[in-house]
Amino acid sequence: MDDYTAINLDVQTLLDERHLLQPSRGTLPIGTGKWMGPFRGRRRGHGTEFDDLRHYYPGDDARHIDWKASARTNRLHTRLYHEETDVSTTVIADLRDAMFTGSNQLQAIPVCRVAARLIWQAIEGGSRSGVLVVSDAGISLSDPGSGHQSAIDACSLLARRFDDIQRRLCATTSNQPFSEVEDPDNSFHSLISLTTPEDTSSAVQLDAVIKWLMLHAGKLSTVIWVSDFQQCGTHFNRDLALLESSAGNVAIVVEDPLLSSGLPPGQYGFCLTPNSTHADTDNRKLLKRVVSLGYSASERLRTALELTATQRKERFSALQVPMLHIEEGLDTIISILHDRQFLP
């Protein structure tokens, strides 16, 4: 990976994720999932796929009486069908400021690529899909749909928000004014703020996203979270449990590899920005500094990171929400989501 692709993302990269799709399970002739088409729903209802016969009970719809079976047995029988449901997939991409850090590449880049692949995979399988982008400025949504244009719009929104946030962070670092580029086609939804004037923290918490979903998103089928799951908020467990009662949730953890292994002992360089109190504000040059990390400090850091990972795993286990890690590989994750019926 070169330096440019490690810190930059264009919409073509997200559109190209379509060429990496796995065969959709929705095209197979068998299945007992919740998806439309050859996949049957879990419940019986007024669908078109025949399931079984049973004796007629008062109140049954007369249109579903099987007259041939009734004539053979001399007793009324009712035909049962599998219910057809309209399934939608919502992918939540975490692009808060903390995701624009990383040792090899910005964490926001794999978040966007994972979100794009999931959107393409769901739409290729016939599911209505859309993306919700979370940033510290608020949330943005693409219009959910079942066609390729919906996937293109989702990829465009991801690339646009990535670029906006990166330019804002660069402007802040260089102490330059920042203004958001106007969208000439007006094809993107405006930012929806999740903070209130009394909020003391500028970072958006994930429990605020859940509250917004339950109030404004309507009926949800599947919600796939792509995040590092830091700054979840004090009510995240409670709110996610409430959301889980009406929609299936999956957590895909995207984090820098160093957060799994920790930092080995050694010397590490960093730069002070011009707006720092220690910077050379006369010539506006970044000042380079070096910090040493000893063995004991390295071990304390590794222990703290392991504890954080364990607590995160226990949280989703207690919520009975599947948690997958990007280190497992995106193809493996897609296969697991297929098998657990989170993707068609």
C-alpha positions in Angstrom: 0.0 0.0 0.0 1.5 3.4 -1.0 1.3 6.6 1.0 -1.5 8.0 -1.2 -3.9 5.1 -0.8 -3.2 4.9 2.9 -4.7 8.3 3.6 -7.0 9.0 0.6 -10.1 7.4 -0.7 -12.0 8.0 -3.9 -15.5 6.9 -5.0 -14.1 4.6 -7.7 -12.5 2.4 -5.1 -15.8 1.9 -3.4 -17.6 1.3 -6.7 -15.0 -1.3 -7.6 -16.0 -3.3 -4.5 -18.9 -4.6 -6.6 -16.4 -6.7 -8.6 -15.3 -8.6 -5.5 -18.8 -9.9 -4.5 -19.4 -13.5 -3.5 -22.3 -15.4 -5.2 -25.5 -14.3 -3.4 -27.3 -17.0 -1.5 -30.5 -15.4 -2.8 -29.8 -17.0 -6.2 -29.6 -20.6 -4.8 -32.7 -22.9 -5.2 -32.9 -23.8 -1.5 -32.9 -22.0 1.8 -35.0 -21.2 4.9 -33.9 -17.7 5.5 -35.8 -14.5 5.8 -35.0 -13.3 2.3 -37.4 -12.8 -0.6 -37.4 -14.9 -3.7 -36.4 -18.6 -3.3 -35.8 -18.0 0.4 -38.8 -18.6 2.6 -39.7 -16.5 5.6 -39.7 -17.9 9.1 -43.4 -17.3 9.7 -46.5 -18.6 7.9 -48.7 -15.9 6.4 -50.2 -14.8 3.1 -47.2 -15.4 0.8 -47.2 -17.3 -2.5 -45.1 -20.4 -1.5 -47.1 -23.4 -0.3 -46.0 -24.8 3.0 -48.5 -27.3 4.5 -52.2 -28.3 4.9 -54.2 -28.4 8.1 -57.8 -28.9 9.1 -60.0 -25.9 8.6 -60.8 -23.8 11.7 -63.6 -21.2 12.0 -62.1 -17.8 10.9 -59.8 -19.2 8.3 -59.9 -17.3 5.0 -62.2 -19.2 2.6 -59.9 -18.4 -0.3 -57.2 -20.7 1.2 -59.4 -23.8 1.5 -58.0 -26.7 -0.5 -61.1 -28.1 -2.1 -59.4 -31.1 -3.7 -57.9 -32.2 -0.3 -61.2 -31.5 1.3 -63.1 -33.7 -1.2 -60.6 -36.6 -0.8 -60.8 -36.6 3.0 -64.4 -35.4 3.4 -63.2 -32.7 5.7 -62.3 -29.1 5.0 -58.6 -28.3 4.8 -56.8 -25.0 4.7 -53.6 -24.3 2.7 -50.8 -22.6 4.6 -48.2 -20.4 2.9 -44.9 -18.9 3.9 -45.0 -15.2 4.6 -43.1 -12.8 2.3 -41.4 -9.9 4.0 -39.7 -6.8 2.7 -36.2 -7.0 4.1 -33.9 -3.9 4.3 -30.2 -3.7 5.2 -28.8 -0.6 6.9 -25.0 -0.3 7.1 -23.8 2.1 9.7 -20.3 3.4 8.9 -18.3 5.1 11.8 -16.4 8.0 10.3 -15.9 10.0 13.6 -12.6 11.9 13.9 -10.9 9.1 15.9 -11.2 6.8 12.8 -8.9 9.1 10.9 -5.8 7.7 12.6 -3.8 4.6 11.9 -0.3 3.1 11.7 -0.5 1.7 8.2 -3.6 3.4 6.9 -6.4 5.5 8.2 -9.0 3.3 9.9 -11.7 5.2 8.1 -10.6 3.7 4.8 -11.4 0.0 5.6 -14.6 1.2 7.3 -15.8 2.7 4.0 -14.6 -0.3 1.9 -16.4 -2.7 4.2 -19.6 -0.6 4.2 -19.5 -0.4 0.4 -19.0 -4.2 -0.1 -21.9 -4.9 2.3 -24.2 -2.5 0.4 -23.3 -4.1 -2.9 -23.6 -7.6 -1.5 -27.1 -6.9 -0.1 -28.4 -5.2 -3.2 -27.1 -7.9 -5.5 -29.1 -10.4 -3.3 -32.3 -8.3 -3.8 -32.4 -6.5 -0.4 -33.2 -2.9 0.0 -30.1 -1.3 1.3 -28.7 2.1 2.5 -25.8 3.5 4.4 -25.8 5.8 7.5 -22.6 7.7 8.0 -21.7 8.7 11.5 -19.4 11.7 12.1 -18.7 14.0 15.0 -20.8 16.6 13.1 -23.8 14.3 12.9 -25.2 11.6 10.6 -25.9 11.4 6.9 -28.1 8.9 5.1 -28.4 7.6 1.6 -31.9 6.7 0.3 -32.5 2.9 0.7 -33.3 1.1 -2.4 -32.9 -2.2 -4.2 -31.2 -1.1 -7.5 -27.6 -0.4 -8.4 -28.2 3.4 -8.3 -28.8 3.0 -4.5 -25.4 1.4 -4.1 -23.8 4.1 -6.2 -25.5 6.8 -4.1 -24.3 5.0 -0.9 -20.7 4.9 -2.2 -20.8 8.5 -3.2 -22.0 9.5 0.2 -19.2 7.6 1.9 -16.6 9.1 -0.4 -18.0 12.6 0.1 -18.2 12.5 3.9 -14.7 10.9 4.0 -13.3 13.8 2.0 -15.2 16.5 4.0 -13.9 15.1 7.3 -10.4 14.7 6.1 -10.2 18.2 4.7 -11.7 19.6 8.0 -9.1 17.8 10.1 -6.3 18.9 7.8 -7.5 22.5 8.0 -7.7 22.3 11.7 -4.1 20.9 11.9 -2.7 23.6 9.7 -4.8 26.3 11.4 -6.6 27.2 8.1 -10.3 28.1 7.6 -12.5 25.2 6.4 -15.6 25.5 4.3 -17.6 22.5 3.1 -17.9 22.1 -0.7 -21.4 22.6 -2.0 -23.0 19.6 -3.7 -24.1 20.9 -7.2 -26.5 18.0 -7.8 -28.0 18.2 -4.3 -27.8 14.4 -4.2 -26.6 14.1 -0.7 -28.7 14.4 2.5 -27.6 17.2 4.8 -26.0 16.4 8.1 -28.4 15.7 11.0 -27.0 16.8 14.3 -27.3 14.4 17.2 -25.9 16.8 19.9 -27.7 19.3 22.0 -26.4 22.7 23.3 -25.9 21.2 26.8 -23.6 18.5 25.5 -20.1 19.0 26.8 -18.4 16.5 24.5 -18.0 17.2 20.8 -17.8 13.5 19.9 -21.0 11.8 18.9 -21.7 8.7 21.0 -23.1 5.6 19.4 -26.1 5.4 21.8 -27.3 8.7 20.3 -27.3 7.0 16.8 -29.5 4.2 18.2 -31.9 6.6 19.7 -32.2 8.4 16.3 -32.8 5.1 14.5 -35.6 4.0 16.9 -37.3 7.4 16.5 -36.9 8.2 12.8 -35.7 5.2 10.8 -39.0 3.3 10.7 -39.1 -0.5 10.4 -35.6 -2.0 10.2 -34.7 -5.6 9.3 -30.9 -5.8 9.6 -28.5 -3.3 11.0 -24.7 -3.9 10.4 -22.4 -1.7 12.5 -18.9 -1.0 11.1 -16.9 0.8 13.8 -14.1 0.5 16.4 -16.9 0.7 19.1 -15.1 3.3 21.2 -17.1 6.1 22.8 -20.3 4.1 22.7 -22.1 6.1 25.4 -23.5 5.2 28.8 -26.8 3.8 27.5 -25.4 1.8 24.5 -26.1 -1.6 26.0 -29.7 -0.7 27.0 -30.5 1.0 23.7 -28.9 -1.7 21.5 -30.9 -4.3 23.4 -34.1 -2.3 22.6 -33.1 -2.1 18.9 -32.3 -5.8 18.8 -35.9 -6.5 19.7 -37.1 -5.2 16.4 -34.1 -5.6 14.1 -31.1 -8.0 13.8 -27.8 -6.4 14.6 -24.2 -7.3 13.7 -21.0 -5.6 14.9 -18.0 -5.5 12.6 -14.9 -4.2 14.5 -12.4 -2.2 12.4 -9.4 -1.0 14.3 -5.7 -0.5 13.8 -3.6 -3.7 14.1 -1.4 -2.0 16.7 -4.5 -1.8 19.0 -4.5 -5.6 19.0 -0.8 -6.2 19.5 0.3 -3.0 21.3 3.5 -1.1 20.7 6.9 -2.8 21.3 9.5 -1.0 23.3 11.4 1.6 21.3 11.5 5.3 20.2 8.5 6.8 18.3 8.5 10.1 16.5 5.6 12.5 16.3 5.0 16.1 15.1 3.6 19.1 17.0 1.2 21.1 14.9 1.5 24.9 14.4 -1.4 25.7 16.7 0.4 23.9 19.5 1.8 26.0 22.3 5.2 24.4 21.7 5.3 24.9 17.9 7.3 27.5 16.0 4.4 29.8 15.2 6.7 32.3 13.4 7.6 30.1 10.5 4.6 27.7 10.8 6.8 24.6 10.6 5.9 21.4 12.3 8.3 20.5 15.1 9.4 16.9 15.2 9.7 15.1 18.6 10.7 11.7 19.8 9.3 9.8 22.8 10.7 6.6 24.3 8.5 3.7 25.3 10.1 1.3 27.8 9.4 -2.3 28.4 7.2 -1.8 31.4 5.2 0.9 29.7 4.8 -1.3 26.7 3.4 -4.1 28.8 1.0 -1.8 30.6 -0.3 -0.6 27.2 -0.7 -4.1 25.9 -2.6 -5.2 29.1 -4.9 -2.2 28.8 -5.6 -2.9 25.1 -6.3 -6.6 25.9 -8.7 -5.6 28.6 -10.6 -3.2 26.3 -10.9 -6.0 23.7 -12.2 -8.4 26.3 -14.8 -6.0 27.6 -16.0 -5.3 24.1 -16.3 -9.0 23.3 -18.2 -9.5 26.6 -20.5 -6.6 25.8 -21.7 -8.0 22.5 -21.9 -11.5 23.9 -24.2 -10.4 26.7 -26.3 -8.6 24.1 -26.3 -11.7 21.9 -25.2 -9.6 19.0 -22.6 -11.3 16.7 -19.2 -9.5 16.7 -16.8 -10.0 13.8 -13.4 -8.6 13.4 -11.9 -7.2 10.2 -8.8 -9.2 10.8 -10.9 -12.3 9.9 -11.0 -11.1 6.4 -13.9 -9.5 4.5 -14.6 -12.6 2.5 -14.9 -14.7 5.7 -17.2 -12.1 7.2 -19.5 -12.1 4.2 -19.7 -15.9 4.3 -20.6 -15.7 8.0 -23.3 -13.1 7.4 -24.7 -15.3 4.6 -24.8 -18.3 6.9 -26.4 -16.4 9.7 -29.0 -14.9 7.3 -27.9 -11.3 7.8 -27.2 -11.0 4.1 -29.0 -12.6 1.1 
